[in-house]
């Protein structure tokens, strides 16, 4: 595999990782954007804090695993499998750990 092909594959993994992370994150963030019932849970900070962090993490994690896999494993297909597995673990962790803050409906 040529060096420029490896670079293109890394860019493709980064773009796919960012898109995948954002598509997994977006349904969780809708309550903060539209506010829910009566717009009581509206918090637009998810757009300027969480959105860039999720996109950056989704792009950088598969790219870092791809680069490390190429360096240590010396097989591009194995590095790609490791990058996709790392992205899958990242998305799973994101969807199981990150939940937007919702203040209680009724305060006693």
C-alpha positions as CSV (number, residue, x, y, z in Angstrom):
1,X,0.0,0.0,0.0
2,X,1.4,3.4,-1.0
3,X,1.9,6.2,1.5
4,X,-0.6,8.5,-0.1
5,X,-3.2,5.7,-0.1
6,X,-2.6,5.3,3.6
7,X,-3.1,9.0,4.1
8,X,-6.4,8.9,2.1
9,X,-7.6,6.0,4.2
10,X,-6.8,7.8,7.4
11,X,-8.7,10.9,6.3
12,X,-11.6,8.7,5.3
13,X,-11.6,7.0,8.7
14,X,-11.5,10.4,10.4
15,X,-14.4,11.7,8.4
16,X,-16.4,8.5,8.9
17,X,-15.6,8.6,12.6
18,X,-16.8,12.1,13.1
19,X,-20.0,11.5,11.2
20,X,-20.7,8.3,13.1
21,X,-20.1,9.9,16.4
22,X,-22.3,12.9,15.6
23,X,-25.1,10.6,14.3
24,X,-25.0,8.6,17.5
25,X,-24.9,11.7,19.7
26,X,-27.6,13.7,18.0
27,X,-30.7,11.8,19.2
28,X,-29.4,12.1,22.8
29,X,-29.0,15.9,22.4
30,X,-32.5,16.7,20.9
31,X,-34.0,17.2,24.4
32,X,-31.5,19.9,25.1
33,X,-32.0,21.6,21.8
34,X,-35.8,21.6,21.5
35,X,-36.5,21.8,25.3
36,X,-38.9,18.9,25.7
37,X,-42.4,19.5,27.1
38,X,-42.9,23.3,27.6
39,X,-39.3,23.9,26.6
40,X,-38.3,23.6,30.3
41,X,-35.1,21.6,29.5
42,X,-33.6,23.8,26.8
43,X,-29.8,24.0,27.0
44,X,-28.1,25.2,23.9
45,X,-24.6,24.7,25.3
46,X,-24.7,21.2,23.8
47,X,-24.3,22.9,20.4
48,X,-21.2,24.9,21.2
49,X,-19.5,22.7,23.8
50,X,-20.6,19.1,23.3
51,X,-21.0,19.1,19.5
52,X,-17.4,20.1,18.7
53,X,-16.0,17.7,21.3
54,X,-18.0,14.8,20.0
55,X,-16.9,15.6,16.4
56,X,-13.3,16.0,17.4
57,X,-13.2,12.8,19.4
58,X,-15.0,10.9,16.7
59,X,-12.4,12.1,14.1
60,X,-9.2,11.8,16.2
61,X,-9.8,8.4,17.9
62,X,-10.0,6.2,14.7
63,X,-7.2,8.3,13.2
64,X,-4.9,7.7,16.2
65,X,-5.7,3.9,16.3
66,X,-5.1,3.7,12.5
67,X,-1.7,5.4,12.8
68,X,-0.7,3.2,15.8
69,X,-2.0,0.1,14.0
70,X,0.1,0.9,10.9
71,X,3.2,1.5,13.0
72,X,2.9,-1.6,15.3
73,X,1.0,-4.1,13.2
74,X,2.5,-3.3,9.7
75,X,-0.7,-4.5,8.0
76,X,-3.2,-1.8,6.8
77,X,-6.2,-4.1,6.8
78,X,-5.6,-5.0,10.5
79,X,-5.0,-1.4,11.4
80,X,-8.4,-0.5,9.7
81,X,-10.1,-3.2,11.7
82,X,-8.6,-1.9,14.9
83,X,-9.7,1.7,14.0
84,X,-13.3,0.6,13.3
85,X,-13.3,-1.4,16.6
86,X,-12.0,1.6,18.5
87,X,-14.6,3.8,17.0
88,X,-17.3,1.3,17.9
89,X,-16.1,1.2,21.5
90,X,-16.0,5.0,21.5
91,X,-19.6,5.3,20.2
92,X,-20.8,2.7,22.7
93,X,-19.1,4.6,25.5
94,X,-20.6,7.9,24.3
95,X,-24.1,6.6,24.1
96,X,-24.0,4.8,27.4
97,X,-22.2,7.5,29.4
98,X,-23.3,10.9,28.0
99,X,-26.8,12.1,28.8
100,X,-27.8,15.7,28.7
101,X,-28.8,17.4,32.0
102,X,-32.5,17.5,32.6
103,X,-33.8,19.3,35.7
104,X,-36.7,17.7,37.4
105,X,-40.2,18.5,36.2
106,X,-41.5,19.0,39.7
107,X,-39.5,20.5,42.4
108,X,-40.9,19.8,45.9
